Amino acid sequence: MVEFSFDWSAGMKGSFGWADYLVFVGMLVASMSIGIFYAIKSRNKANDEFLLGSRSLSCFPVSMSLLASYISSILVLGGPAEAYYHGVEWWYICGGNLALIVVAFVFVPFFYEFKLTSMYEYLELRYASRWVRCVAGGMFVIQMLLYQAVVIYAPALALASVTYFPLWTSVIAVGVIASVYTAFGGMKAVVWTDVLQLAVLILGLVAITIKGIFDMGSFQKVWEVAVQNDRAGSHIYTYGFSPLQRHTVSNIIIGSIVMTMSQYSCSQTAVQRYASIKSLPHVYMAIFLVIPFYILLISLALIVGLVIFATYEGCDPLAAGLIAKKDQILPFYVMDHLSSAPGLPGLFVACIFSGSLSTISSGVNSQAAVTWEDVFSNMPRFAKLTKTSQAMITKLLALGYGFLAVGLAFLAGNLGGVLQAAIAVISSVAGPLLAVFIMALFMPFTNSKGACAAMIVGTAVALGFSFAATSLGIIPELLPTSTEACPANLTLPLPPNTHPVRVSDLEYPQKIFGLSYTQLGPLGLVVGLVVGVLVSLVTGMSGGRRVPRSLVHPWVRRTLPDPDDVAAKVRALSYDNKMATQF
């Protein structure tokens, strides 16, 4: 029989001891201290220092910052829940790291030479259109706001689950703390707090894993239980490509490659960090350092999920009504089984908050950079301001975006599982943005109308599929769990009157909205490319405008006329001045 440390059904919860508060508050104080340090150090510096760290950072801190920007508390909560209720097939998301090879050797050398603060300034140069730049920047800002809402909601949910802190208090605390130290400290504060917070995140997962395996007796026992219940083992993997099936190996890898390539090649968050690194070799090292740490984090999160499943085999807390959402399973486990270890619950909550703080700080810094460079810097009134005044406006923008994300976070609870919701939001915008940059780099005949259409239509289609699935009430099918070993004094909830909507229950055309969330990125990419190319062809392609060779990728430059050859032909066909005068 499964024994619980508290009578959760009666409303009893674990509570923090002094050691837990010491660990948790210590992490918050350390993060704020880094922000204050760099705020004082760079108080009279311009935007180049605030947004790019004076382009003097090295590979290791930037690599950790890159990873922290996209890992966040979504992995800490969603990863264990995924392994517990769906199995470890999701581990194949690590296959998306193959895209980093393409990013490093195809995209990064090209963009690094431009030394741009805003990634989307390149699109204005390439298409000679401010509209393309504004649409792309706007898409990025919307994407980050939606993602940040989920990221802020996740730790708030965790804290509300394991303590008596209200959900709204946690939401406000995460958003305000991250926004304040980012707004005052700038890029260097963001990068170095990311390093600290990623270290706390890894330490928290390792501690939970070691303590959980020790309690179970061995990892072999954990694995055997997982295999017996279809959570692990070779038999759980499905290899065919099936877009309506939530997970297959092919679905996961294809979706992950598209998402990774977009995030690390043409996202403001990543490219702004590349621009802050002192040399191109350090950029390469920063990108490739992401791979081993990413695999480590994914593996730890899934192992934690298997440990929790082995612990509660026979009495699933979700089926027993002790938790309301599957993403609460890790917080429940920590307070139920690990609260006897002083400081471990505090380390867990610090781990959750660290993941969120790093993502929020990275996001608001990048959003402020895009808004300043793409909007305010081109207005004469703001362009005439002193450099310190411009930096102050940028800091206020960062603060404003943080507060806006806090407001949106209160809606994030309606998006379903945090892991799936976060990936769906990112992928819906990531695919069309990648499509536009592929067009700009490798298709010289495409024009600004095609680029705008690609972003708008591609994103609308991908988000439409995501929101349609939510409105239809489609939820992922959970693997079977049991309540046979629950304590005798535990009152089990009655079976629900309504059954959840499954993709297999729907008929066409509604069934197509059951498209796997892993395929939203590829869908947006394909739709964006098709729409962008077709609109460009219909609207006269480049319209006779000569695209400078420096604005397309070196692989396709030979398809464009050499400016020297064009100038020579013009001179050869023109009249000689003297002869023209005599005539």
C-alpha positions in Angstrom: 0.0 0.0 0.0 1.2 3.5 -0.9 1.7 5.7 2.2 1.5 9.5 2.2 3.3 11.7 4.6 0.3 14.1 5.0 -3.5 13.8 4.9 -3.7 15.7 1.6 -7.4 14.9 1.2 -8.1 16.8 4.4 -6.2 19.9 3.1 -3.0 19.3 4.9 0.2 20.3 3.1 3.9 20.3 3.6 5.4 23.5 4.9 8.7 25.3 4.6 11.2 25.2 7.5 13.8 27.8 8.2 16.3 25.9 6.0 13.9 25.9 3.0 13.3 29.7 3.3 17.1 30.2 3.6 17.8 28.4 0.4 14.9 29.9 -1.5 15.4 33.5 -0.4 19.2 33.1 -0.9 18.7 32.4 -4.5 16.4 35.4 -5.0 18.8 37.7 -3.1 21.8 36.5 -5.2 19.9 37.1 -8.5 18.9 40.6 -7.4 22.5 41.3 -6.2 23.9 40.5 -9.6 21.4 42.9 -11.2 22.2 45.7 -8.7 25.9 45.2 -9.2 25.7 45.6 -13.0 23.2 48.4 -12.6 25.7 50.4 -10.6 28.6 49.4 -12.8 26.9 50.5 -16.0 24.7 53.3 -14.7 26.1 55.9 -17.1 26.5 53.5 -20.1 24.6 53.6 -23.4 22.3 51.0 -25.0 25.3 49.1 -26.4 26.3 48.1 -22.8 22.7 47.5 -21.6 21.6 45.4 -24.6 24.9 43.8 -25.7 27.2 43.9 -22.8 29.7 46.0 -24.9 30.2 42.9 -27.1 32.8 41.5 -24.6 31.2 38.3 -23.2 32.9 34.9 -23.5 31.4 31.6 -24.6 30.5 29.8 -21.3 28.2 32.3 -19.6 26.4 33.0 -22.9 26.0 29.3 -23.7 24.4 28.8 -20.2 22.2 31.8 -20.8 21.1 30.5 -24.2 20.1 27.2 -22.6 18.4 28.9 -19.6 16.4 31.1 -22.0 14.6 28.1 -23.5 14.6 25.5 -20.7 12.9 27.3 -17.8 10.5 25.9 -15.3 8.5 24.4 -18.1 11.0 21.5 -18.2 11.1 21.2 -14.4 7.4 20.8 -14.1 6.4 19.4 -17.5 9.3 16.9 -18.0 8.5 14.7 -14.9 4.8 14.9 -15.6 5.5 13.8 -19.2 7.4 10.8 -18.1 4.9 9.9 -15.4 1.7 10.1 -17.6 3.0 9.5 -21.1 6.4 7.8 -20.9 10.0 8.8 -21.9 9.5 8.9 -25.6 9.7 12.7 -25.4 13.5 12.2 -24.8 13.9 12.2 -28.6 13.4 16.0 -28.4 17.2 15.9 -27.9 17.4 15.0 -31.6 16.6 18.7 -32.3 20.2 19.4 -31.4 21.2 18.3 -34.9 19.9 21.6 -36.0 22.6 23.4 -34.0 25.2 22.2 -36.5 23.3 23.9 -39.3 22.9 27.0 -37.1 26.6 27.2 -36.3 27.9 26.8 -39.8 25.2 28.3 -42.0 23.3 31.0 -40.2 25.6 32.4 -37.4 28.7 33.4 -39.5 26.4 35.4 -41.9 24.5 37.3 -39.2 27.5 37.8 -36.9 29.2 40.0 -39.4 26.3 42.5 -39.5 26.7 43.4 -35.8 23.0 44.1 -35.4 21.3 44.9 -32.2 17.9 43.9 -33.6 17.8 40.7 -35.6 14.9 42.1 -37.7 16.9 45.1 -39.0 18.4 42.6 -41.5 14.9 42.0 -43.0 14.5 45.7 -43.6 17.9 45.8 -45.4 17.1 42.7 -47.4 13.6 43.7 -48.5 13.9 47.5 -48.4 10.7 47.5 -46.4 10.1 48.7 -42.9 6.9 46.8 -42.8 8.7 43.4 -42.9 10.9 44.5 -40.0 7.9 45.7 -37.9 5.8 42.6 -38.6 8.7 40.2 -37.7 9.5 42.2 -34.5 5.9 42.2 -33.6 5.6 38.5 -34.1 8.6 37.9 -31.8 7.2 40.2 -29.1 3.8 38.4 -29.1 5.5 35.0 -29.1 7.7 35.9 -26.1 4.7 37.4 -24.2 2.6 34.2 -24.6 5.6 32.0 -23.7 6.5 34.2 -20.6 2.9 33.9 -19.4 3.2 30.1 -19.3 6.6 30.4 -17.7 5.5 32.7 -14.9 2.4 30.6 -14.3 4.4 27.3 -13.9 6.4 28.2 -10.7 3.4 30.0 -9.2 1.5 26.7 -9.6 4.3 24.9 -8.0 4.5 27.2 -5.0 0.8 27.2 -4.5 0.7 23.4 -4.6 3.4 22.8 -1.9 2.8 25.8 0.4 0.0 28.0 1.6 1.2 30.9 -0.7 -1.7 32.2 -2.9 -1.2 31.6 -6.7 -1.5 35.3 -7.5 1.3 36.2 -5.0 3.7 33.9 -6.7 2.8 35.1 -10.2 3.5 38.7 -9.3 6.7 37.8 -7.4 8.3 36.0 -10.3 7.4 38.6 -12.9 8.4 41.7 -10.8 11.7 40.3 -9.5 12.9 39.2 -13.0 11.7 42.5 -14.6 13.4 44.7 -12.0 16.9 43.1 -12.1 16.8 42.9 -15.9 15.7 46.5 -16.3 18.5 47.8 -14.1 21.3 45.4 -14.8 21.1 44.8 -18.6 22.6 42.0 -20.7 25.5 41.2 -18.3 23.1 40.9 -15.4 20.8 38.7 -17.5 23.6 36.4 -18.6 25.3 36.0 -15.2 22.0 35.5 -13.3 21.1 32.9 -16.0 24.4 31.0 -15.1 23.5 31.1 -11.4 19.9 30.1 -12.0 20.8 27.2 -14.4 23.2 25.9 -11.8 20.4 26.0 -9.1 18.1 24.2 -11.6 20.5 21.4 -12.3 21.4 21.0 -8.6 17.7 20.8 -7.7 17.0 18.1 -10.3 20.1 16.1 -9.2 19.2 16.3 -5.6 15.6 15.1 -6.2 16.9 12.3 -8.4 19.5 11.0 -5.9 17.1 11.2 -2.9 14.3 9.5 -4.9 16.4 6.7 -6.1 17.9 6.2 -2.6 14.4 5.9 -1.2 13.4 3.4 -3.9 16.5 1.2 -3.3 18.1 1.4 -6.8 17.6 2.9 -10.2 17.1 -0.7 -11.6 14.0 -1.0 -9.6 12.7 2.3 -10.8 13.4 1.3 -14.4 11.7 -2.2 -14.0 8.5 -0.6 -12.7 8.6 1.9 -15.6 9.0 -0.9 -18.2 6.3 -3.0 -16.7 3.9 0.0 -16.9 4.8 1.1 -20.5 6.6 4.2 -19.3 10.0 3.0 -20.6 11.6 0.3 -22.7 12.0 -0.3 -26.4 8.4 -1.3 -26.9 7.0 2.2 -26.2 8.6 3.9 -29.2 6.6 4.4 -32.4 8.7 5.3 -35.4 6.3 6.1 -38.2 5.4 9.7 -39.1 1.8 10.2 -38.0 0.8 13.9 -37.7 -2.4 13.2 -35.8 -0.6 11.1 -33.2 0.6 13.1 -30.2 4.1 11.5 -30.1 6.1 9.4 -32.5 9.9 9.5 -32.7 9.6 11.1 -36.2 7.1 13.7 -34.9 9.2 14.7 -32.0 12.5 14.9 -34.0 11.0 16.8 -36.9 9.2 19.3 -34.7 12.3 19.7 -32.5 14.6 20.4 -35.4 12.3 23.2 -36.7 11.9 24.7 -33.3 15.6 24.6 -32.4 16.7 26.0 -35.8 14.3 28.9 -35.5 15.2 29.6 -31.8 19.0 29.5 -32.3 19.3 31.0 -35.8 16.8 33.8 -36.2 15.4 34.6 -32.8 16.2 37.9 -31.2 16.9 36.2 -27.9 19.7 34.0 -29.4 21.2 36.4 -32.0 21.4 39.2 -29.4 23.6 36.9 -27.3 25.8 36.0 -30.3 26.3 39.7 -30.9 27.4 40.2 -27.2 30.2 37.6 -27.6 33.7 38.9 -28.3 34.6 36.7 -31.3 33.1 34.2 -33.8 35.1 31.2 -32.4 33.5 31.9 -29.0 30.1 31.9 -30.7 30.7 28.4 -32.1 31.8 27.1 -28.7 28.7 28.7 -27.0 26.4 26.9 -29.4 28.0 23.5 -29.1 28.2 23.7 -25.3 24.4 23.8 -25.3 24.2 20.2 -26.5 25.6 18.2 -23.5 23.8 20.4 -20.9 20.5 20.2 -22.8 20.7 16.4 -23.0 21.6 16.3 -19.3 18.6 18.4 -18.3 16.1 16.5 -20.4 17.4 13.2 -19.1 17.2 14.3 -15.4 13.7 15.6 -15.8 12.5 12.3 -17.3 14.3 10.2 -14.7 12.6 12.3 -12.0 9.3 11.4 -13.5 10.1 7.7 -13.5 11.2 7.9 -9.9 7.9 9.5 -8.9 5.9 6.9 -10.9 7.7 4.1 -9.1 7.0 5.8 -5.8 3.2 6.1 -6.4 2.7 2.9 -8.4 -0.7 1.7 -7.3 -2.0 5.1 -6.1 -1.8 7.9 -8.6 -2.3 11.2 -6.9 -4.1 12.6 -9.9 -6.6 9.7 -10.1 -7.0 9.8 -6.3 -8.0 13.5 -6.4 -5.0 14.7 -4.4 -3.8 17.0 -7.2 -5.9 18.8 -9.9 -3.4 18.9 -12.8 -0.7 16.5 -13.9 1.9 19.2 -13.8 1.5 19.3 -10.0 2.9 15.8 -9.6 6.5 16.9 -8.9 5.6 19.6 -6.3 3.3 17.0 -4.6 6.1 14.4 -4.5 8.7 16.8 -3.2 6.5 18.0 -0.3 5.1 14.5 0.4 8.3 12.5 0.3 11.2 14.9 0.6 10.0 17.4 3.1 11.8 15.5 5.8 15.1 16.6 4.3 15.7 20.1 5.5 16.4 22.5 2.7 15.3 20.2 -0.1 11.8 21.7 -0.6 13.4 25.1 -0.6 15.9 24.0 -3.2 13.1 22.6 -5.3 11.1 25.8 -5.3 14.4 27.8 -5.9 14.9 25.4 -8.9 11.5 26.2 -10.3 11.9 30.0 -9.8 15.4 29.9 -11.3 14.0 28.4 -14.5 11.3 31.1 -14.7 13.5 34.1 -13.7 16.1 33.2 -16.4 13.5 33.0 -19.2 11.6 36.1 -18.2 14.8 38.2 -17.9 16.1 37.0 -21.3 12.7 37.7 -22.9 12.1 41.2 -21.6 15.7 42.2 -22.5 15.2 41.0 -26.0 11.8 42.5 -26.3 13.1 45.9 -25.2 16.0 45.6 -27.7 13.5 44.9 -30.6 11.1 47.7 -29.5 13.9 50.3 -29.2 15.8 49.5 -32.3 12.8 48.8 -34.6 10.5 51.5 -33.3 11.8 54.3 -31.1 15.4 54.7 -32.5 13.9 55.7 -35.9 11.8 58.5 -34.4 13.7 61.9 -34.5 12.5 62.9 -31.1 14.1 59.8 -29.5 17.1 59.7 -31.8 18.2 63.1 -30.6 18.2 62.1 -26.9 21.5 61.5 -25.0 22.8 57.9 -24.9 22.0 57.6 -21.2 18.4 58.8 -21.8 18.0 56.3 -24.6 19.3 53.6 -22.2 16.8 54.7 -19.6 13.9 54.4 -22.0 15.0 50.9 -23.0 15.1 49.9 -19.3 11.6 51.2 -18.9 10.5 49.1 -21.9 12.0 46.0 -20.3 10.2 46.7 -17.1 6.9 47.3 -18.9 7.1 44.0 -20.8 7.7 42.2 -17.6 4.6 43.6 -16.0 2.6 42.9 -19.1 3.7 39.2 -19.0 2.5 39.1 -15.4 -0.9 40.1 -16.5 -1.1 37.5 -19.2 0.2 34.8 -16.8 -3.2 34.8 -15.0 -4.7 33.4 -18.3 -2.0 30.7 -18.7 -3.9 28.2 -16.4 -6.4 27.6 -19.2 -3.8 26.4 -21.7 -3.6 22.8 -20.5 -0.3 21.1 -19.6 2.5 23.6 -19.3 5.0 21.6 -21.4 2.6 21.1 -24.3 1.3 24.7 -24.1 4.7 26.3 -24.1 5.9 24.2 -27.1 2.7 25.0 -29.0 3.1 28.7 -28.4 6.8 28.8 -29.4 6.4 26.5 -32.4 3.4 28.4 -33.9 5.5 31.6 -34.4 8.9 29.9 -34.8 8.0 28.1 -38.0 6.8 31.2 -40.0 9.8 33.3 -38.8 12.2 30.7 -39.9 10.4 30.6 -43.3 10.9 34.3 -43.8 14.6 34.2 -43.0 15.1 31.2 -45.3 13.4 33.2 -48.0 15.5 36.2 -47.4 18.8 34.3 -47.3 18.3 31.7 -50.1 15.5 33.1 -52.4 16.6 36.4 -53.9 13.4 36.7 -56.0 11.1 36.9 -52.9 9.8 40.4 -52.0 8.5 42.2 -48.9 4.8 41.3 -49.7 5.7 37.7 -49.8 7.6 38.0 -46.5 4.8 39.7 -44.7 2.2 37.2 -46.0 4.4 34.3 -45.0 4.6 35.5 -41.4 1.0 36.5 -41.0 -0.6 33.5 -42.7 1.8 30.9 -41.3 1.4 32.1 -37.8 -2.4 32.4 -38.1 -2.7 28.8 -39.4 -0.4 27.3 -36.7 -2.1 29.2 -33.9 -5.5 28.5 -35.4 -4.8 24.7 -35.1 -3.6 25.1 -31.5 -6.5 27.2 -30.3 -9.0 25.0 -32.2 -7.7 22.0 -30.4 -8.2 23.8 -27.1 -11.7 25.0 -27.9 -12.7 21.5 -28.9 -11.5 20.3 -25.5 -8.9 17.9 -27.0 -6.5 16.7 -24.3 -3.7 14.2 -24.4 -4.5 10.6 -23.6 -2.8 9.5 -20.4 -1.3 6.1 -19.8 -3.2 3.9 -17.4 -2.7 4.5 -13.7 -4.1 2.7 -10.6 -5.6 3.5 -7.3 -5.7 -0.1 -6.0 -2.9 0.5 -3.4 -4.3 3.8 -2.0 -4.7 4.0 1.8 -8.0 2.8 3.2 -8.8 6.1 4.7 -8.5 7.9 1.4 -11.8 8.8 -0.2 -11.5 8.4 -3.9 -13.3 10.9 -6.2 -16.3 9.7 -8.2 -15.6 9.0 -11.9 -16.3 12.2 -14.0 -19.7 12.5 -15.7 -18.1 13.5 -19.0 -15.4 11.8 -20.9 -12.4 13.9 -22.2 -12.3 14.5 -26.0 -9.8 12.4 -27.8 -8.5 12.8 -31.3 -9.7 9.3 -32.1 -13.3 10.3 -31.1 -13.6 13.0 -33.7 -14.7 12.9 -37.3 -13.3 14.8 -40.2 -13.0 17.8 -40.7 -12.7 18.4 -36.9 -10.2 15.6 -36.6 -7.5 17.6 -38.5 -7.4 20.0 -35.5 -6.0 17.1 -33.5 -2.7 17.7 -35.2 0.1 16.9 -32.8 1.5 20.0 -31.1 5.0 18.9 -32.2 3.9 19.6 -35.8 2.8 23.2 -35.4 6.3 24.5 -36.1 6.7 22.4 -39.3 3.2 23.4 -40.3 3.9 27.1 -39.9 7.2 26.7 -41.8 5.7 24.9 -44.8 2.7 27.3 -44.9 5.0 30.3 -44.6 7.3 29.1 -47.4 4.5 28.2 -49.8 2.5 31.5 -49.2 5.7 33.6 -49.2 6.9 32.2 -52.6 3.5 32.3 -54.2 2.8 35.9 -53.2 6.2 37.0 -54.3 5.7 35.4 -57.7 2.2 36.9 -58.1 3.4 40.4 -57.1 6.3 40.7 -59.5 9.1 39.1 -57.4 11.8 41.6 -56.7 10.2 44.1 -59.1 13.5 44.9 -60.9 15.2 45.9 -57.6 18.7 44.6 -57.5 19.3 42.7 -54.3 22.9 43.4 -52.9 24.9 40.3 -52.9 26.0 40.9 -49.3 22.4 40.5 -48.1 22.0 37.0 -49.3 23.8 33.8 -48.2 27.2 33.1 -49.8 25.8 29.9 -51.2 23.4 31.8 -53.6 25.4 34.9 -54.2 26.8 33.5 -57.5 23.2 33.5 -58.8 23.1 37.3 -58.6 25.0 39.5 -61.1 28.4 40.8 -60.0 28.2 44.6 -59.4 31.6 45.1 -61.1 30.4 43.1 -64.2 27.2 45.2 -64.3 29.2 48.5 -64.1 31.6 47.3 -66.8 28.7 46.5 -69.2 27.0 49.9 -68.5 30.3 51.7 -69.4 30.7 49.6 -72.5 27.2 50.4 -73.8 27.1 54.1 -72.9 28.1 56.9 -75.2 31.5 58.4 -74.8 31.0 62.0 -73.4 33.2 63.6 -76.1 31.6 61.8 -79.0 28.1 62.5 -77.6 28.9 66.2 -77.5 30.3 66.3 -81.1 27.2 64.5 -82.3 
